[in-house]
């Protein structure tokens, strides 16, 4: 079983990159590579999207909505 946009392996549950909110099992989070450098994986929870929290790439400092 996989949740769209949030496939993870390992013991650590996925958490939002910016807010560190752990994604609920059924929460539709978004996982994508940094649009600027593509080196890092950005994780955004549905909650942070709803609140309009910006994310920041730890690699290149790119900030996005
Ligand atoms: Zn980046």
PDB file of the backbone (N, CA, C, O) and the ligand in Angstrom, with CONECT records:
HET     ZN  A 101       1
ATOM      1  N   UNK A   1       0.844  -1.188   0.000  1.00  0.00           N
ATOM      2  CA  UNK A   1       0.000   0.000   0.000  1.00  0.00           C
ATOM      3  C   UNK A   1       0.883   1.242   0.000  1.00  0.00           C
ATOM      4  O   UNK A   1       1.883   1.310   0.715  1.00  0.00           O
ATOM      5  N   UNK A   2       0.510   2.189  -0.785  1.00  0.00           N
ATOM      6  CA  UNK A   2       1.274   3.416  -0.824  1.00  0.00           C
ATOM      7  C   UNK A   2       0.339   4.604  -0.864  1.00  0.00           C
ATOM      8  O   UNK A   2      -0.741   4.569  -1.454  1.00  0.00           O
ATOM      9  N   UNK A   3       0.794   5.642  -0.221  1.00  0.00           N
ATOM     10  CA  UNK A   3       0.022   6.878  -0.238  1.00  0.00           C
ATOM     11  C   UNK A   3       0.612   7.785  -1.302  1.00  0.00           C
ATOM     12  O   UNK A   3       1.818   8.032  -1.320  1.00  0.00           O
ATOM     13  N   UNK A   4      -0.208   8.260  -2.152  1.00  0.00           N
ATOM     14  CA  UNK A   4       0.266   9.077  -3.261  1.00  0.00           C
ATOM     15  C   UNK A   4       1.074  10.275  -2.765  1.00  0.00           C
ATOM     16  O   UNK A   4       0.623  11.051  -1.923  1.00  0.00           O
ATOM     17  N   UNK A   5       2.256  10.397  -3.304  1.00  0.00           N
ATOM     18  CA  UNK A   5       3.080  11.539  -2.955  1.00  0.00           C
ATOM     19  C   UNK A   5       3.833  11.375  -1.649  1.00  0.00           C
ATOM     20  O   UNK A   5       4.562  12.279  -1.240  1.00  0.00           O
ATOM     21  N   UNK A   6       3.673  10.265  -1.004  1.00  0.00           N
ATOM     22  CA  UNK A   6       4.362  10.094   0.274  1.00  0.00           C
ATOM     23  C   UNK A   6       4.777   8.641   0.448  1.00  0.00           C
ATOM     24  O   UNK A   6       4.222   7.913   1.271  1.00  0.00           O
ATOM     25  N   UNK A   7       5.734   8.245  -0.318  1.00  0.00           N
ATOM     26  CA  UNK A   7       6.231   6.880  -0.178  1.00  0.00           C
ATOM     27  C   UNK A   7       7.532   6.913   0.616  1.00  0.00           C
ATOM     28  O   UNK A   7       8.484   7.602   0.248  1.00  0.00           O
ATOM     29  N   UNK A   8       7.555   6.185   1.666  1.00  0.00           N
ATOM     30  CA  UNK A   8       8.736   6.207   2.507  1.00  0.00           C
ATOM     31  C   UNK A   8       9.094   4.805   2.969  1.00  0.00           C
ATOM     32  O   UNK A   8       8.244   3.925   3.104  1.00  0.00           O
ATOM     33  N   UNK A   9      10.358   4.640   3.199  1.00  0.00           N
ATOM     34  CA  UNK A   9      10.827   3.379   3.738  1.00  0.00           C
ATOM     35  C   UNK A   9      11.624   3.676   4.995  1.00  0.00           C
ATOM     36  O   UNK A   9      12.272   4.717   5.101  1.00  0.00           O
ATOM     37  N   UNK A  10      11.573   2.790   5.906  1.00  0.00           N
ATOM     38  CA  UNK A  10      12.338   2.983   7.120  1.00  0.00           C
ATOM     39  C   UNK A  10      11.434   3.280   8.303  1.00  0.00           C
ATOM     40  O   UNK A  10      10.221   3.443   8.172  1.00  0.00           O
ATOM     41  N   UNK A  11      12.066   3.343   9.446  1.00  0.00           N
ATOM     42  CA  UNK A  11      11.309   3.454  10.695  1.00  0.00           C
ATOM     43  C   UNK A  11      10.788   4.850  10.974  1.00  0.00           C
ATOM     44  O   UNK A  11       9.854   5.018  11.759  1.00  0.00           O
ATOM     45  N   UNK A  12      11.382   5.856  10.340  1.00  0.00           N
ATOM     46  CA  UNK A  12      10.971   7.213  10.646  1.00  0.00           C
ATOM     47  C   UNK A  12       9.780   7.626   9.795  1.00  0.00           C
ATOM     48  O   UNK A  12       9.841   7.549   8.568  1.00  0.00           O
ATOM     49  N   UNK A  13       8.715   8.056  10.420  1.00  0.00           N
ATOM     50  CA  UNK A  13       7.573   8.526   9.640  1.00  0.00           C
ATOM     51  C   UNK A  13       7.929   9.811   8.927  1.00  0.00           C
ATOM     52  O   UNK A  13       8.748  10.586   9.421  1.00  0.00           O
ATOM     53  N   UNK A  14       7.334  10.049   7.789  1.00  0.00           N
ATOM     54  CA  UNK A  14       7.634  11.268   7.042  1.00  0.00           C
ATOM     55  C   UNK A  14       7.195  12.501   7.794  1.00  0.00           C
ATOM     56  O   UNK A  14       6.129  12.528   8.410  1.00  0.00           O
ATOM     57  N   UNK A  15       8.022  13.511   7.737  1.00  0.00           N
ATOM     58  CA  UNK A  15       7.647  14.759   8.387  1.00  0.00           C
ATOM     59  C   UNK A  15       7.912  15.912   7.448  1.00  0.00           C
ATOM     60  O   UNK A  15       8.784  15.852   6.581  1.00  0.00           O
ATOM     61  N   UNK A  16       7.160  16.935   7.635  1.00  0.00           N
ATOM     62  CA  UNK A  16       7.270  18.105   6.795  1.00  0.00           C
ATOM     63  C   UNK A  16       8.666  18.706   6.926  1.00  0.00           C
ATOM     64  O   UNK A  16       9.164  18.890   8.037  1.00  0.00           O
ATOM     65  N   UNK A  17       9.287  19.010   5.806  1.00  0.00           N
ATOM     66  CA  UNK A  17      10.661  19.515   5.829  1.00  0.00           C
ATOM     67  C   UNK A  17      10.772  20.813   6.615  1.00  0.00           C
ATOM     68  O   UNK A  17      11.732  21.023   7.357  1.00  0.00           O
ATOM     69  N   UNK A  18       9.801  21.662   6.450  1.00  0.00           N
ATOM     70  CA  UNK A  18       9.881  22.988   7.054  1.00  0.00           C
ATOM     71  C   UNK A  18       9.402  23.000   8.500  1.00  0.00           C
ATOM     72  O   UNK A  18      10.051  23.564   9.381  1.00  0.00           O
ATOM     73  N   UNK A  19       8.280  22.383   8.721  1.00  0.00           N
ATOM     74  CA  UNK A  19       7.663  22.499  10.029  1.00  0.00           C
ATOM     75  C   UNK A  19       7.940  21.307  10.924  1.00  0.00           C
ATOM     76  O   UNK A  19       7.697  21.350  12.130  1.00  0.00           O
ATOM     77  N   UNK A  20       8.462  20.220  10.310  1.00  0.00           N
ATOM     78  CA  UNK A  20       8.714  18.985  11.035  1.00  0.00           C
ATOM     79  C   UNK A  20       7.440  18.341  11.569  1.00  0.00           C
ATOM     80  O   UNK A  20       7.482  17.491  12.458  1.00  0.00           O
ATOM     81  N   UNK A  21       6.330  18.754  11.021  1.00  0.00           N
ATOM     82  CA  UNK A  21       5.087  18.080  11.378  1.00  0.00           C
ATOM     83  C   UNK A  21       5.092  16.702  10.748  1.00  0.00           C
ATOM     84  O   UNK A  21       5.314  16.549   9.547  1.00  0.00           O
ATOM     85  N   UNK A  22       4.855  15.751  11.539  1.00  0.00           N
ATOM     86  CA  UNK A  22       4.813  14.400  11.013  1.00  0.00           C
ATOM     87  C   UNK A  22       3.512  14.200  10.244  1.00  0.00           C
ATOM     88  O   UNK A  22       2.421  14.511  10.721  1.00  0.00           O
ATOM     89  N   UNK A  23       3.673  13.667   9.033  1.00  0.00           N
ATOM     90  CA  UNK A  23       2.498  13.447   8.217  1.00  0.00           C
ATOM     91  C   UNK A  23       1.671  12.285   8.761  1.00  0.00           C
ATOM     92  O   UNK A  23       2.192  11.207   9.046  1.00  0.00           O
ATOM     93  N   UNK A  24       0.417  12.527   8.893  1.00  0.00           N
ATOM     94  CA  UNK A  24      -0.476  11.459   9.316  1.00  0.00           C
ATOM     95  C   UNK A  24      -0.537  10.408   8.207  1.00  0.00           C
ATOM     96  O   UNK A  24      -0.362  10.733   7.033  1.00  0.00           O
ATOM     97  N   UNK A  25      -0.785   9.160   8.575  1.00  0.00           N
ATOM     98  CA  UNK A  25      -0.781   8.070   7.590  1.00  0.00           C
ATOM     99  C   UNK A  25      -1.666   8.335   6.383  1.00  0.00           C
ATOM    100  O   UNK A  25      -1.325   7.946   5.266  1.00  0.00           O
ATOM    101  N   UNK A  26      -2.761   8.972   6.591  1.00  0.00           N
ATOM    102  CA  UNK A  26      -3.690   9.187   5.486  1.00  0.00           C
ATOM    103  C   UNK A  26      -3.650  10.616   4.968  1.00  0.00           C
ATOM    104  O   UNK A  26      -4.427  11.005   4.096  1.00  0.00           O
ATOM    105  N   UNK A  27      -2.739  11.375   5.519  1.00  0.00           N
ATOM    106  CA  UNK A  27      -2.653  12.749   5.078  1.00  0.00           C
ATOM    107  C   UNK A  27      -1.983  12.813   3.702  1.00  0.00           C
ATOM    108  O   UNK A  27      -0.998  12.122   3.444  1.00  0.00           O
ATOM    109  N   UNK A  28      -2.514  13.620   2.862  1.00  0.00           N
ATOM    110  CA  UNK A  28      -1.952  13.736   1.522  1.00  0.00           C
ATOM    111  C   UNK A  28      -0.852  14.785   1.511  1.00  0.00           C
ATOM    112  O   UNK A  28      -1.091  15.959   1.228  1.00  0.00           O
ATOM    113  N   UNK A  29       0.319  14.349   1.816  1.00  0.00           N
ATOM    114  CA  UNK A  29       1.454  15.261   1.785  1.00  0.00           C
ATOM    115  C   UNK A  29       2.058  15.290   0.398  1.00  0.00           C
ATOM    116  O   UNK A  29       1.676  14.516  -0.479  1.00  0.00           O
ATOM    117  N   UNK A  30       2.982  16.171   0.216  1.00  0.00           N
ATOM    118  CA  UNK A  30       3.635  16.294  -1.076  1.00  0.00           C
ATOM    119  C   UNK A  30       5.136  16.123  -0.896  1.00  0.00           C
ATOM    120  O   UNK A  30       5.748  16.736  -0.021  1.00  0.00           O
ATOM    121  N   UNK A  31       5.713  15.281  -1.738  1.00  0.00           N
ATOM    122  CA  UNK A  31       7.152  15.075  -1.706  1.00  0.00           C
ATOM    123  C   UNK A  31       7.691  15.392  -3.090  1.00  0.00           C
ATOM    124  O   UNK A  31       7.237  14.819  -4.080  1.00  0.00           O
ATOM    125  N   UNK A  32       8.634  16.277  -3.164  1.00  0.00           N
ATOM    126  CA  UNK A  32       9.174  16.634  -4.460  1.00  0.00           C
ATOM    127  C   UNK A  32      10.616  17.095  -4.313  1.00  0.00           C
ATOM    128  O   UNK A  32      11.049  17.509  -3.238  1.00  0.00           O
ATOM    129  N   UNK A  33      11.343  17.015  -5.409  1.00  0.00           N
ATOM    130  CA  UNK A  33      12.724  17.486  -5.402  1.00  0.00           C
ATOM    131  C   UNK A  33      12.731  19.002  -5.471  1.00  0.00           C
ATOM    132  O   UNK A  33      11.811  19.620  -6.007  1.00  0.00           O
ATOM    133  N   UNK A  34      13.768  19.581  -4.929  1.00  0.00           N
ATOM    134  CA  UNK A  34      13.904  21.036  -4.976  1.00  0.00           C
ATOM    135  C   UNK A  34      13.837  21.513  -6.423  1.00  0.00           C
ATOM    136  O   UNK A  34      14.599  21.034  -7.263  1.00  0.00           O
ATOM    137  N   UNK A  35      12.941  22.446  -6.730  1.00  0.00           N
ATOM    138  CA  UNK A  35      12.780  22.927  -8.103  1.00  0.00           C
ATOM    139  C   UNK A  35      13.982  23.717  -8.588  1.00  0.00           C
ATOM    140  O   UNK A  35      14.127  23.952  -9.788  1.00  0.00           O
ATOM    141  N   UNK A  36      14.818  24.116  -7.696  1.00  0.00           N
ATOM    142  CA  UNK A  36      15.972  24.919  -8.094  1.00  0.00           C
ATOM    143  C   UNK A  36      17.217  24.068  -8.328  1.00  0.00           C
ATOM    144  O   UNK A  36      17.836  24.145  -9.389  1.00  0.00           O
ATOM    145  N   UNK A  37      17.581  23.260  -7.339  1.00  0.00           N
ATOM    146  CA  UNK A  37      18.813  22.475  -7.469  1.00  0.00           C
ATOM    147  C   UNK A  37      18.531  20.996  -7.659  1.00  0.00           C
ATOM    148  O   UNK A  37      19.372  20.268  -8.186  1.00  0.00           O
ATOM    149  N   UNK A  38      17.360  20.543  -7.239  1.00  0.00           N
ATOM    150  CA  UNK A  38      17.005  19.141  -7.424  1.00  0.00           C
ATOM    151  C   UNK A  38      17.792  18.176  -6.556  1.00  0.00           C
ATOM    152  O   UNK A  38      17.709  16.961  -6.733  1.00  0.00           O
ATOM    153  N   UNK A  39      18.551  18.716  -5.624  1.00  0.00           N
ATOM    154  CA  UNK A  39      19.399  17.852  -4.800  1.00  0.00           C
ATOM    155  C   UNK A  39      18.687  17.337  -3.566  1.00  0.00           C
ATOM    156  O   UNK A  39      18.983  16.259  -3.052  1.00  0.00           O
ATOM    157  N   UNK A  40      17.756  18.126  -3.114  1.00  0.00           N
ATOM    158  CA  UNK A  40      17.097  17.753  -1.872  1.00  0.00           C
ATOM    159  C   UNK A  40      15.641  17.398  -2.112  1.00  0.00           C
ATOM    160  O   UNK A  40      15.033  17.800  -3.104  1.00  0.00           O
ATOM    161  N   UNK A  41      15.111  16.650  -1.195  1.00  0.00           N
ATOM    162  CA  UNK A  41      13.715  16.283  -1.267  1.00  0.00           C
ATOM    163  C   UNK A  41      12.931  17.121  -0.273  1.00  0.00           C
ATOM    164  O   UNK A  41      13.190  17.105   0.930  1.00  0.00           O
ATOM    165  N   UNK A  42      11.986  17.836  -0.800  1.00  0.00           N
ATOM    166  CA  UNK A  42      11.160  18.689   0.041  1.00  0.00           C
ATOM    167  C   UNK A  42       9.903  17.911   0.418  1.00  0.00           C
ATOM    168  O   UNK A  42       9.255  17.292  -0.426  1.00  0.00           O
ATOM    169  N   UNK A  43       9.586  17.958   1.678  1.00  0.00           N
ATOM    170  CA  UNK A  43       8.358  17.310   2.129  1.00  0.00           C
ATOM    171  C   UNK A  43       7.428  18.372   2.696  1.00  0.00           C
ATOM    172  O   UNK A  43       7.786  19.130   3.598  1.00  0.00           O
ATOM    173  N   UNK A  44       6.242  18.400   2.149  1.00  0.00           N
ATOM    174  CA  UNK A  44       5.274  19.362   2.672  1.00  0.00           C
ATOM    175  C   UNK A  44       4.013  18.625   3.068  1.00  0.00           C
ATOM    176  O   UNK A  44       3.502  17.789   2.322  1.00  0.00           O
ATOM    177  N   UNK A  45       3.535  18.936   4.213  1.00  0.00           N
ATOM    178  CA  UNK A  45       2.301  18.319   4.657  1.00  0.00           C
ATOM    179  C   UNK A  45       1.121  19.128   4.137  1.00  0.00           C
ATOM    180  O   UNK A  45       1.252  20.300   3.782  1.00  0.00           O
ATOM    181  N   UNK A  46      -0.010  18.486   4.102  1.00  0.00           N
ATOM    182  CA  UNK A  46      -1.215  19.171   3.626  1.00  0.00           C
ATOM    183  C   UNK A  46      -1.529  20.359   4.524  1.00  0.00           C
ATOM    184  O   UNK A  46      -2.074  21.372   4.086  1.00  0.00           O
ATOM    185  N   UNK A  47      -1.173  20.203   5.783  1.00  0.00           N
ATOM    186  CA  UNK A  47      -1.466  21.275   6.728  1.00  0.00           C
ATOM    187  C   UNK A  47      -0.627  22.512   6.424  1.00  0.00           C
ATOM    188  O   UNK A  47      -1.141  23.631   6.450  1.00  0.00           O
ATOM    189  N   UNK A  48       0.660  22.321   6.138  1.00  0.00           N
ATOM    190  CA  UNK A  48       1.499  23.481   5.865  1.00  0.00           C
ATOM    191  C   UNK A  48       1.110  24.130   4.542  1.00  0.00           C
ATOM    192  O   UNK A  48       1.255  25.340   4.369  1.00  0.00           O
ATOM    193  N   UNK A  49       0.616  23.320   3.613  1.00  0.00           N
ATOM    194  CA  UNK A  49       0.140  23.897   2.356  1.00  0.00           C
ATOM    195  C   UNK A  49      -1.077  24.762   2.613  1.00  0.00           C
ATOM    196  O   UNK A  49      -1.220  25.860   2.074  1.00  0.00           O
ATOM    197  N   UNK A  50      -1.934  24.236   3.441  1.00  0.00           N
ATOM    198  CA  UNK A  50      -3.175  24.945   3.741  1.00  0.00           C
ATOM    199  C   UNK A  50      -2.885  26.276   4.420  1.00  0.00           C
ATOM    200  O   UNK A  50      -3.554  27.280   4.180  1.00  0.00           O
ATOM    201  N   UNK A  51      -1.863  26.254   5.279  1.00  0.00           N
ATOM    202  CA  UNK A  51      -1.506  27.458   6.014  1.00  0.00           C
ATOM    203  C   UNK A  51      -0.594  28.367   5.206  1.00  0.00           C
ATOM    204  O   UNK A  51      -0.302  29.491   5.615  1.00  0.00           O
ATOM    205  N   UNK A  52      -0.146  27.874   4.056  1.00  0.00           N
ATOM    206  CA  UNK A  52       0.707  28.698   3.210  1.00  0.00           C
ATOM    207  C   UNK A  52       2.112  28.845   3.746  1.00  0.00           C
ATOM    208  O   UNK A  52       2.774  29.859   3.521  1.00  0.00           O
ATOM    209  N   UNK A  53       2.563  27.830   4.456  1.00  0.00           N
ATOM    210  CA  UNK A  53       3.921  27.869   4.990  1.00  0.00           C
ATOM    211  C   UNK A  53       4.914  27.693   3.843  1.00  0.00           C
ATOM    212  O   UNK A  53       4.772  26.797   3.011  1.00  0.00           O
ATOM    213  N   UNK A  54       5.903  28.550   3.819  1.00  0.00           N
ATOM    214  CA  UNK A  54       6.906  28.438   2.769  1.00  0.00           C
ATOM    215  C   UNK A  54       7.940  27.389   3.150  1.00  0.00           C
ATOM    216  O   UNK A  54       8.173  27.116   4.327  1.00  0.00           O
ATOM    217  N   UNK A  55       8.549  26.815   2.133  1.00  0.00           N
ATOM    218  CA  UNK A  55       9.596  25.842   2.403  1.00  0.00           C
ATOM    219  C   UNK A  55      10.938  26.422   1.967  1.00  0.00           C
ATOM    220  O   UNK A  55      11.005  27.337   1.147  1.00  0.00           O
ATOM    221  N   UNK A  56      11.975  25.879   2.522  1.00  0.00           N
ATOM    222  CA  UNK A  56      13.298  26.354   2.175  1.00  0.00           C
ATOM    223  C   UNK A  56      14.209  25.157   1.937  1.00  0.00           C
ATOM    224  O   UNK A  56      14.288  24.240   2.755  1.00  0.00           O
ATOM    225  N   UNK A  57      14.888  25.189   0.805  1.00  0.00           N
ATOM    226  CA  UNK A  57      15.807  24.118   0.478  1.00  0.00           C
ATOM    227  C   UNK A  57      17.075  24.261   1.312  1.00  0.00           C
ATOM    228  O   UNK A  57      17.723  25.307   1.276  1.00  0.00           O
ATOM    229  N   UNK A  58      17.434  23.231   2.057  1.00  0.00           N
ATOM    230  CA  UNK A  58      18.631  23.313   2.897  1.00  0.00           C
ATOM    231  C   UNK A  58      19.918  23.310   2.072  1.00  0.00           C
ATOM    232  O   UNK A  58      20.988  23.655   2.574  1.00  0.00           O
ATOM    233  N   UNK A  59      19.804  22.919   0.814  1.00  0.00           N
ATOM    234  CA  UNK A  59      20.989  22.826  -0.033  1.00  0.00           C
ATOM    235  C   UNK A  59      21.330  24.156  -0.694  1.00  0.00           C
ATOM    236  O   UNK A  59      22.473  24.611  -0.645  1.00  0.00           O
ATOM    237  N   UNK A  60      20.330  24.769  -1.310  1.00  0.00           N
ATOM    238  CA  UNK A  60      20.610  25.983  -2.067  1.00  0.00           C
ATOM    239  C   UNK A  60      19.890  27.207  -1.507  1.00  0.00           C
ATOM    240  O   UNK A  60      20.102  28.325  -1.976  1.00  0.00           O
ATOM    241  N   UNK A  61      19.053  26.996  -0.519  1.00  0.00           N
ATOM    242  CA  UNK A  61      18.387  28.129   0.106  1.00  0.00           C
ATOM    243  C   UNK A  61      17.165  28.628  -0.640  1.00  0.00           C
ATOM    244  O   UNK A  61      16.613  29.681  -0.321  1.00  0.00           O
ATOM    245  N   UNK A  62      16.748  27.854  -1.645  1.00  0.00           N
ATOM    246  CA  UNK A  62      15.569  28.247  -2.409  1.00  0.00           C
ATOM    247  C   UNK A  62      14.330  28.242  -1.518  1.00  0.00           C
ATOM    248  O   UNK A  62      14.071  27.287  -0.785  1.00  0.00           O
ATOM    249  N   UNK A  63      13.589  29.315  -1.603  1.00  0.00           N
ATOM    250  CA  UNK A  63      12.368  29.416  -0.815  1.00  0.00           C
ATOM    251  C   UNK A  63      11.181  29.442  -1.749  1.00  0.00           C
ATOM    252  O   UNK A  63      11.138  30.222  -2.700  1.00  0.00           O
ATOM    253  N   UNK A  64      10.229  28.595  -1.474  1.00  0.00           N
ATOM    254  CA  UNK A  64       9.063  28.528  -2.345  1.00  0.00           C
ATOM    255  C   UNK A  64       7.770  28.533  -1.560  1.00  0.00           C
ATOM    256  O   UNK A  64       7.759  28.238  -0.365  1.00  0.00           O
ATOM    257  N   UNK A  65       6.708  28.859  -2.212  1.00  0.00           N
ATOM    258  CA  UNK A  65       5.401  28.866  -1.591  1.00  0.00           C
ATOM    259  C   UNK A  65       4.830  27.457  -1.433  1.00  0.00           C
ATOM    260  O   UNK A  65       3.723  27.293  -0.920  1.00  0.00           O
TER     261      UNK A  65
HETATM  262 ZN    ZN A 101      17.655  23.440  -3.695  1.00  0.00          ZN
END
